[in-house]
Amino acid sequence: MDKVTYRVETFKDLVGWVLRRTVQEMVERLALVLAAVDEEVHNDPEERKRRQGWESIGKRERSMQSLLGLEVRFARRGYRRVGPDGRVEYRWPLDELLGLAPEERFCPLVQQMAVGLAAQSSFREAAAFLREYLQVPVSHQQVHRWVQAAGARREMEEQEQVAAVFERGEALVSEGQGAAVVVFEGDGMNVHLQREKADRAELKLCVMHEGWVAESPANRRYRLVKKVAVGGSLPTETLWQRVLLRFHGRYDAAKVGRVVVNGDGAGWVKAARAYLDGAEVYLDPYHRNQALRNGLGFAPDLLERAHAAIAEGNLDSLRQVLVEALGRAPGEEHVQRVKELRRYLRDNWDGLCDWRQAGKPVPEGARGLGAAEPQISHVLSRRMKKRGMSWRIAGAHRMALLRCLHAEGALAAWLERWATQCWSEAAPASPPSQAQRRQVLERLERTDPAEWLRGQIPLLAAGEGRTELGRLLKRLSSLDSSLWDVRFTGQPAAWGGRIVPPQTA
């Protein structure tokens, strides 16, 4: 403790000192455990069979960077052979057992956290946070690569789901839920592009929900109930196929009262009628009112009458307002604006009025439509349009996929699965069977690392056992076996999973 007091001046310094010492001991212990595992793998009879035809190249060191400056360095055995094509192949049995991807320097927990941060802030901000607060020496380019890999994996999943149902004809398992109304609100957003032929690209977004619930006692803020977000740089057919999968995966269409679609009048939004039976398509109030202001702003009285006619559902009166506007337009520019307004309203004439005035059942507490524009802001533009950001088309699409997961509150759980799947791809050249892998793991579970240390490290019995290293190894070899309860399930639990401390009596 005397040495500690010389190094710390505040409680913060003390916590930092304890963390550094804890991390250092953790690194040393983990390296010893990995050495024990490598020894078990080396002596496994099945692994010996798989090594036939491979030349040993001895042990090579590998390091993995994790949080709080934790860098695990360990040596493991490697083998090589000349393949049929003349190229030299290498394999590392310990890496294969643990699922360590080749050339990867960062553990899955770092990757998972980096992608989660980058889905909400810029790549540079995410990398800066990891460096400054979690002591992970990562660059924004590396964070960008992880985000692209995660987005590409998400796109593959969605493509596979579409292919399974719409191409291979597999049955879609549905939860069979019912709802008084299911609302689909769609809108698009342009993003700036870099290193592409076009300057901009449109990202589509369709949000599915069952209605609204108040978030504040004063009923000033509302949130969407059971929100689902689907979007990206997608053709119309592909987008609605993905929306249909989410819709029929949750609902039994026979138990849904009304299917309401709200949008800005774009063709891809109105195409919902071809995919959703009985869909009622309405013009989003935000875009409708914006068009009215642009076309009738020169005559406030006409603008007021137009709003009143729509609110009353009197479209004949709205027609009369448009006719008067053409006669009162002060110039050619205003005439063109009125004509554009009239064309826009005629293209969406059936969806001008409030959906609650359609003469069909309306759920209690139903509100007017209009979540399309706010959802574009919350889901996409908040992350993708600030401070002059520009994208490649593929990169923008992948980020949109991750942002949709975030909007649903499902990003963290999906990233947990992604990190596991990503690392499990590191497979041996001749992969062992499940039974063979289980045999190795069962022996590891029965192995007492402390006993292995006493038998495998001559330093403990030699005179060097009185050195600092020797004393450290002796302390490790005398640890209670409950502290070495490491379970390998294809992923390093201490990095990617939760550690449950041993229960004391």
VOVEXPA-829401 format. One line per 8 residues: for each residue x, y, z of C-alpha. Coordinates in nm, 3 decimals. Example, Ala and Ser with C-alpha at 12.3 -4.5 7.8 and 13.67 -1.06 7.14 Angstrom:
! VOVEXPA-829401
1.230/-0.450/0.780  1.367/-0.106/0.714 .
! end
This chain:
! VOVEXPA-829401
0.000/0.000/0.000  0.293/0.235/0.063  0.393/0.207/-0.302  0.036/0.280/-0.407  0.011/0.599/-0.202  0.314/0.743/-0.378  0.147/0.696/-0.717  -0.207/0.822/-0.654 .
-0.339/1.156/-0.541  -0.715/1.119/-0.596  -0.975/0.847/-0.582  -0.983/0.852/-0.962  -0.609/0.775/-0.970  -0.663/0.489/-0.726  -0.938/0.336/-0.941  -0.718/0.367/-1.250 .
-0.426/0.201/-1.071  -0.644/-0.089/-0.957  -0.785/-0.132/-1.307  -0.438/-0.143/-1.462  -0.316/-0.399/-1.210  -0.631/-0.609/-1.256  -0.598/-0.603/-1.632  -0.231/-0.698/-1.611 .
-0.303/-1.003/-1.395  -0.595/-1.100/-1.618  -0.370/-1.092/-1.924  -0.108/-1.307/-1.758  -0.358/-1.564/-1.634  -0.542/-1.582/-1.965  -0.216/-1.641/-2.152  -0.139/-1.935/-1.923 .
-0.486/-2.082/-1.971  -0.449/-2.052/-2.349  -0.116/-2.234/-2.326  -0.291/-2.515/-2.139  -0.563/-2.532/-2.402  -0.305/-2.541/-2.683  -0.135/-2.833/-2.509  -0.464/-3.022/-2.481 .
-0.541/-2.964/-2.847  -0.192/-3.080/-2.946  -0.230/-3.409/-2.756  -0.581/-3.483/-2.878  -0.584/-3.808/-3.087  -0.828/-3.669/-3.342  -0.617/-3.358/-3.388  -0.313/-3.582/-3.448 .
-0.500/-3.748/-3.734  -0.585/-3.412/-3.887  -0.218/-3.311/-3.869  -0.110/-3.589/-4.101  0.053/-3.435/-4.406  0.118/-3.105/-4.225  0.465/-2.986/-4.123  0.510/-2.830/-3.780 .
0.651/-2.478/-3.779  0.669/-2.454/-3.402  0.494/-2.189/-3.198  0.411/-1.839/-3.314  0.291/-1.552/-3.099  -0.043/-1.384/-3.153  -0.196/-1.084/-2.977  -0.559/-0.978/-2.935 .
-0.659/-0.627/-2.830  -0.958/-0.582/-2.602  -1.099/-0.310/-2.378  -0.915/-0.111/-2.107  -0.579/-0.165/-2.273  -0.606/-0.542/-2.232  -0.377/-0.704/-2.488  -0.354/-1.080/-2.469 .
-0.034/-1.229/-2.609  -0.005/-1.603/-2.643  0.196/-1.857/-2.840  0.030/-2.144/-3.022  0.144/-2.424/-3.249  0.121/-2.385/-3.625  0.145/-2.617/-3.924  0.190/-2.577/-4.298 .
0.172/-2.778/-4.617  0.185/-2.724/-4.991  -0.165/-2.742/-5.135  -0.271/-2.905/-5.463  -0.242/-2.569/-5.639  0.117/-2.522/-5.518  0.032/-2.256/-5.261  0.149/-2.288/-4.902 .
-0.134/-2.337/-4.653  -0.118/-2.270/-4.279  -0.338/-2.377/-3.993  -0.343/-2.299/-3.623  -0.548/-2.554/-3.425  -0.596/-2.330/-3.122  -0.726/-2.046/-3.341  -0.966/-2.291/-3.505 .
-1.096/-2.414/-3.171  -1.154/-2.063/-3.039  -1.292/-1.930/-3.367  -1.026/-1.662/-3.404  -1.045/-1.503/-3.748  -0.713/-1.484/-3.939  -0.526/-1.154/-3.913  -0.785/-1.007/-3.675 .
-0.621/-0.805/-3.396  -0.932/-0.700/-3.202  -1.164/-0.917/-3.000  -1.537/-0.949/-3.090  -1.641/-0.727/-2.799  -1.444/-0.436/-2.947  -1.596/-0.491/-3.291  -1.946/-0.516/-3.151 .
-1.909/-0.199/-2.947  -1.749/-0.009/-3.235  -2.034/-0.088/-3.477  -2.292/0.004/-3.215  -2.124/0.340/-3.158  -2.075/0.409/-3.530  -2.445/0.345/-3.596  -2.520/0.649/-3.380 .
-2.220/0.875/-3.437  -1.955/0.928/-3.705  -1.676/0.677/-3.759  -1.422/0.925/-3.623  -1.629/0.993/-3.312  -1.674/0.622/-3.247  -1.299/0.557/-3.284  -1.217/0.855/-3.062 .
-1.446/0.727/-2.787  -1.288/0.383/-2.798  -0.938/0.531/-2.782  -0.996/0.793/-2.514  -1.230/0.615/-2.274  -1.177/0.243/-2.336  -0.807/0.253/-2.434  -0.856/0.064/-2.761 .
-0.600/0.177/-3.025  -0.840/0.164/-3.319  -0.866/0.396/-3.622  -1.181/0.531/-3.783  -1.092/0.337/-4.100  -1.105/0.013/-3.901  -1.439/0.109/-3.750  -1.566/0.183/-4.100 .
-1.457/-0.162/-4.221  -1.640/-0.331/-3.933  -1.957/-0.132/-4.006  -1.941/-0.231/-4.372  -1.892/-0.596/-4.277  -2.187/-0.585/-4.036  -2.409/-0.408/-4.291  -2.313/-0.658/-4.561 .
-2.404/-0.946/-4.328  -2.743/-0.785/-4.256  -2.808/-0.743/-4.629  -2.724/-1.111/-4.688  -2.973/-1.211/-4.419  -3.252/-1.003/-4.571  -3.176/-1.130/-4.922  -3.186/-1.489/-4.797 .
-3.523/-1.433/-4.627  -3.669/-1.290/-4.948  -3.525/-1.570/-5.162  -3.656/-1.838/-4.926  -4.017/-1.717/-4.951  -4.047/-1.554/-5.294  -3.808/-1.773/-5.493  -3.797/-2.112/-5.324 .
-4.156/-2.100/-5.198  -4.078/-2.188/-4.837  -4.357/-2.135/-4.586  -4.329/-1.823/-4.372  -4.380/-1.885/-4.002  -4.616/-1.621/-3.863  -4.687/-1.513/-3.508  -5.053/-1.486/-3.611 .
-5.121/-1.162/-3.428  -5.422/-0.942/-3.496  -5.462/-0.564/-3.491  -5.737/-0.308/-3.540  -5.514/-0.118/-3.783  -5.164/-0.159/-3.922  -5.010/0.160/-4.059  -4.730/0.180/-4.315 .
-4.563/0.520/-4.344  -4.314/0.565/-4.627  -4.083/0.844/-4.735  -3.751/0.894/-4.910  -3.433/1.086/-4.837  -3.147/1.189/-5.065  -2.788/1.150/-4.947  -2.478/1.304/-5.103 .
-2.250/1.060/-5.282  -1.876/1.041/-5.329  -1.684/0.850/-5.598  -2.009/0.763/-5.777  -2.144/0.864/-6.117  -2.442/1.041/-5.959  -2.427/1.321/-5.704  -2.713/1.190/-5.493 .
-2.902/0.871/-5.420  -3.241/0.810/-5.261  -3.281/0.597/-4.953  -3.634/0.465/-4.900  -3.785/0.406/-4.557  -4.108/0.230/-4.466  -4.214/0.221/-4.100  -4.485/-0.024/-3.991 .
-4.676/0.026/-3.664  -5.010/-0.030/-3.491  -5.080/0.324/-3.377  -4.969/0.570/-3.114  -4.926/0.579/-2.737  -4.854/0.885/-2.524  -4.505/0.912/-2.376  -4.569/1.212/-2.150 .
-4.846/1.279/-1.894  -4.951/1.590/-2.089  -4.993/1.383/-2.409  -4.751/1.607/-2.596  -4.518/1.331/-2.711  -4.621/1.006/-2.870  -4.436/0.698/-2.983  -4.529/0.437/-3.240 .
-4.655/0.102/-3.113  -4.464/-0.210/-3.226  -4.256/-0.015/-3.475  -4.077/-0.198/-3.756  -3.842/-0.014/-3.994  -3.743/-0.137/-4.341  -3.529/0.073/-4.571  -3.221/0.132/-4.777 .
-3.123/0.188/-5.139  -3.374/-0.061/-5.276  -3.593/-0.107/-5.584  -3.967/-0.078/-5.519  -4.035/-0.451/-5.551  -3.752/-0.550/-5.320  -3.858/-0.300/-5.055  -4.218/-0.419/-5.047 .
-4.112/-0.782/-5.045  -3.911/-0.716/-4.730  -4.202/-0.522/-4.580  -4.438/-0.810/-4.660  -4.209/-1.056/-4.482  -4.219/-0.845/-4.167  -4.596/-0.794/-4.195  -4.691/-1.158/-4.251 .
-4.425/-1.275/-4.007  -4.608/-1.091/-3.731  -4.975/-1.070/-3.834  -5.250/-1.293/-3.960  -5.395/-1.077/-4.239  -5.745/-1.206/-4.162  -5.717/-1.062/-3.811  -5.613/-0.712/-3.925 .
-5.897/-0.462/-3.944  -5.750/-0.193/-4.171  -5.426/-0.155/-4.366  -5.339/0.214/-4.399  -5.049/0.348/-4.607  -4.923/0.704/-4.572  -4.664/0.867/-4.799  -4.558/1.167/-4.999 .
-4.730/1.056/-5.318  -4.423/0.886/-5.467  -4.490/0.595/-5.702  -4.310/0.344/-5.482  -4.537/0.430/-5.188  -4.859/0.400/-5.390  -4.733/0.066/-5.523  -4.836/-0.074/-5.183 .
-5.177/-0.149/-5.335  -5.014/-0.422/-5.545  -4.862/-0.592/-5.240  -5.103/-0.529/-4.950  -5.461/-0.645/-4.996  -5.715/-0.373/-4.920  -5.449/-0.107/-4.862  -5.581/0.248/-4.821 .
-5.323/0.497/-4.949  -5.322/0.853/-4.812  -5.113/1.161/-4.885  -4.890/1.258/-4.596  -5.022/1.581/-4.431  -4.674/1.734/-4.412  -4.612/1.706/-4.786  -4.972/1.798/-4.868 .
-4.957/2.119/-4.662  -4.614/2.203/-4.801  -4.752/2.177/-5.156  -5.050/2.399/-5.063  -4.819/2.667/-4.925  -4.602/2.661/-5.237  -4.899/2.684/-5.469  -5.134/2.922/-5.281 .
-4.894/3.123/-5.068  -4.968/3.437/-5.271  -5.334/3.431/-5.151  -5.368/3.357/-4.775  -5.748/3.347/-4.796  -5.739/3.079/-5.067  -5.483/2.880/-4.863  -5.711/2.894/-4.559 .
-6.015/2.783/-4.762  -5.817/2.494/-4.911  -5.719/2.368/-4.564  -6.079/2.400/-4.446  -6.212/2.208/-4.747  -5.972/1.919/-4.684  -6.050/1.915/-4.311  -6.423/1.892/-4.390 .
-6.370/1.633/-4.660  -6.531/1.866/-4.917  -6.325/1.805/-5.230  -6.570/1.995/-5.453  -6.491/2.308/-5.256  -6.119/2.236/-5.299  -6.165/2.221/-5.676  -6.332/2.561/-5.669 .
-6.039/2.705/-5.472  -5.793/2.580/-5.734  -5.997/2.733/-6.017  -6.004/3.070/-5.838  -5.632/3.050/-5.775  -5.558/3.026/-6.147  -5.761/3.340/-6.211  -5.598/3.537/-5.927 .
-5.237/3.434/-5.986  -5.033/3.761/-6.008  -4.782/3.628/-6.260  -4.679/3.341/-6.484  -4.459/3.190/-6.212  -4.755/3.170/-5.974  -4.974/3.024/-6.248  -4.722/2.742/-6.296 .
-4.714/2.681/-5.921  -5.094/2.651/-5.907  -5.089/2.409/-6.201  -4.822/2.197/-6.031  -5.028/2.197/-5.712  -5.342/2.092/-5.899  -5.153/1.811/-6.074  -5.004/1.690/-5.746 .
-5.340/1.691/-5.568  -5.518/1.514/-5.857  -5.255/1.237/-5.854  -5.336/1.180/-5.486  -5.701/1.280/-5.486  -5.831/0.966/-5.311  -5.592/1.015/-5.022  -5.631/1.386/-4.944 .
-5.872/1.357/-4.652  -5.804/1.229/-4.301  -5.803/0.851/-4.282  -6.039/0.870/-3.984  -6.308/1.021/-4.212  -6.321/0.726/-4.454  -6.634/0.578/-4.294  -6.446/0.275/-4.162 .
-6.380/0.159/-3.804  -6.128/0.377/-3.620  -5.945/0.251/-3.308  -5.987/0.449/-2.989  -5.718/0.715/-2.950  -5.627/0.709/-3.322  -5.432/1.012/-3.439  -5.376/1.170/-3.776 .
-5.108/1.029/-4.002  -4.777/1.205/-4.041  -4.496/0.997/-3.890  -4.321/0.949/-4.225  -4.118/1.271/-4.219  -4.021/1.252/-3.846  -3.913/0.890/-3.890  -3.688/0.988/-4.180 .
-3.523/1.234/-3.942  -3.495/0.992/-3.648  -3.391/0.682/-3.841  -3.178/0.811/-4.129  -3.093/1.179/-4.153  -2.983/1.214/-3.789  -2.688/0.985/-3.862  -2.635/1.028/-4.236 .
-2.680/1.394/-4.330  -2.499/1.602/-4.071  -2.187/1.810/-4.135  -2.166/1.750/-4.506  -2.146/1.371/-4.494  -2.117/1.186/-4.825  -2.140/0.816/-4.897  -2.087/0.540/-5.146 .
-2.419/0.384/-5.244  -2.336/0.047/-5.089  -2.210/0.210/-4.770  -2.521/0.426/-4.733  -2.745/0.123/-4.784  -2.561/-0.080/-4.520  -2.576/0.202/-4.269  -2.950/0.238/-4.337 .
-2.996/-0.131/-4.254  -2.818/-0.088/-3.920  -3.014/0.230/-3.846  -3.340/0.041/-3.904  -3.231/-0.217/-3.646  -3.145/0.064/-3.407  -3.486/0.225/-3.459  -3.652/-0.101/-3.358 .
-3.432/-0.138/-3.051  -3.288/-0.459/-3.196  -2.936/-0.348/-3.292  -2.757/-0.460/-2.975  -2.904/-0.812/-2.988  -2.830/-0.842/-3.360  -2.468/-0.729/-3.312  -2.426/-0.994/-3.042 .
-2.522/-1.260/-3.296  -2.316/-1.097/-3.571  -1.996/-1.101/-3.365  -2.043/-1.471/-3.290  -2.121/-1.561/-3.651  -1.831/-1.354/-3.781  -1.575/-1.533/-3.567  -1.722/-1.878/-3.610 .
-1.629/-1.858/-3.979  -1.266/-1.935/-3.887  -1.280/-2.309/-3.958  -0.998/-2.564/-3.989  -0.890/-2.697/-4.327  -1.038/-3.035/-4.225  -1.304/-2.937/-3.974  -1.352/-3.177/-3.681 .
-1.690/-3.331/-3.617  -1.909/-3.204/-3.335  -1.837/-3.519/-3.135  -1.460/-3.475/-3.174  -1.481/-3.110/-3.068  -1.693/-3.208/-2.768  -1.433/-3.463/-2.659  -1.163/-3.195/-2.647 .
-1.387/-2.954/-2.459  -1.492/-3.214/-2.205  -1.128/-3.290/-2.126  -1.062/-2.919/-2.089  -1.352/-2.887/-1.846  -1.207/-3.168/-1.634  -0.855/-3.023/-1.645  -0.729/-2.837/-1.339 .
-0.507/-2.560/-1.485  -0.332/-2.518/-1.152  -0.232/-2.886/-1.154  -0.126/-2.854/-1.518  0.094/-2.556/-1.429  0.267/-2.748/-1.152  0.338/-3.036/-1.390  0.435/-2.838/-1.697 .
0.646/-2.547/-1.566  0.982/-2.669/-1.425  1.048/-2.316/-1.299  0.819/-2.387/-1.004  1.048/-2.662/-0.878  1.380/-2.492/-0.960  1.573/-2.225/-0.780  1.421/-1.964/-1.009 .
1.099/-2.023/-0.823  1.217/-1.761/-0.578  1.215/-1.490/-0.849  0.923/-1.255/-0.905  0.806/-1.459/-1.207  0.842/-1.778/-1.009  0.639/-1.638/-0.720  0.368/-1.524/-0.963 .
0.348/-1.868/-1.123  0.332/-2.033/-0.783  0.042/-1.812/-0.685  -0.136/-1.907/-1.007  -0.068/-2.277/-0.955  -0.218/-2.263/-0.606  -0.538/-2.084/-0.706  -0.868/-2.241/-0.621 .
-0.996/-2.438/-0.922  -1.322/-2.238/-0.923  -1.126/-1.938/-1.049  -1.027/-2.132/-1.361  -1.379/-2.227/-1.464  -1.335/-2.142/-1.832  -1.591/-2.295/-2.068  -1.505/-2.288/-2.437 .
-1.808/-2.309/-2.668  -1.638/-2.200/-2.988  -1.597/-1.840/-2.866  -1.370/-1.705/-2.589  -1.624/-1.649/-2.312  -1.407/-1.396/-2.131  -1.422/-1.169/-2.438  -1.759/-1.216/-2.598 .
-1.982/-1.350/-2.319  -2.082/-1.278/-1.962  -1.861/-1.394/-1.680  -2.048/-1.519/-1.375  -1.832/-1.509/-1.062  -1.817/-1.827/-0.854  -2.077/-1.841/-0.579  -1.945/-1.841/-0.225 .
-2.113/-2.009/0.066 .
! end
